[in-house]
Amino acid sequence: MAEISPLRRRMIEDMTVRNLSPATQQSYLNAVSKFSRYFGCSPDRLSLEDVHAFQVHLVATGISWPALNQIVCALRFFYGVTLGQAIVPERIAYAREPSKLPVVLSADEVVRLSGGNPEPQEPHRAD
């Protein structure tokens, strides 16, 4: 089994001290590892511009918005807590899911749904 790097060990300690769940810890470690592998170097040598380039790459691959935001959380934790770079995490943007427009019926669909009578009718009054 390969030895854990001091940086990885430090991140694990930081997550453990903050009581992150084992699943979150694994997710964060995988995200930082994926980031590091993408550039082929240690993540502590990568800049905010590299983070941005990685986000652009992930979006281009069609990653889901929740998965992208999980990676953003991991990178914000890594830079802010493990590396102690207070400014960087604030500048790593979360992804926003594109809003979807509501379905709007055409005039023909409204007529069809209303029973086929295109003319508005007066409400029935009981006298």
C-alpha angles and dihedrals in degrees: 000000000000119000117252114247117242090244093053091045089052092051091050090050091049091051093045093051089052090049096239112173119257089248092053091046091052091046092051093047091050091049095051090044091051090049091050094047092049090062097031097233143083112293092231088067094055123096137217088264088057090052089052092048089050091051091050089050092050093049090050090055090057097248114174118256094243091051091048091050091050088057090046090053090051093050092045089052092046095050098036102040109018097038095028095226101149097184099050100063092054089057096050102096125220116228120247119214109238111255116244121225116237119251110263119197121228120236090257092052091051091051091048092050093046093059099269099290109126094186119084113241129215114250115262112255124203109218 
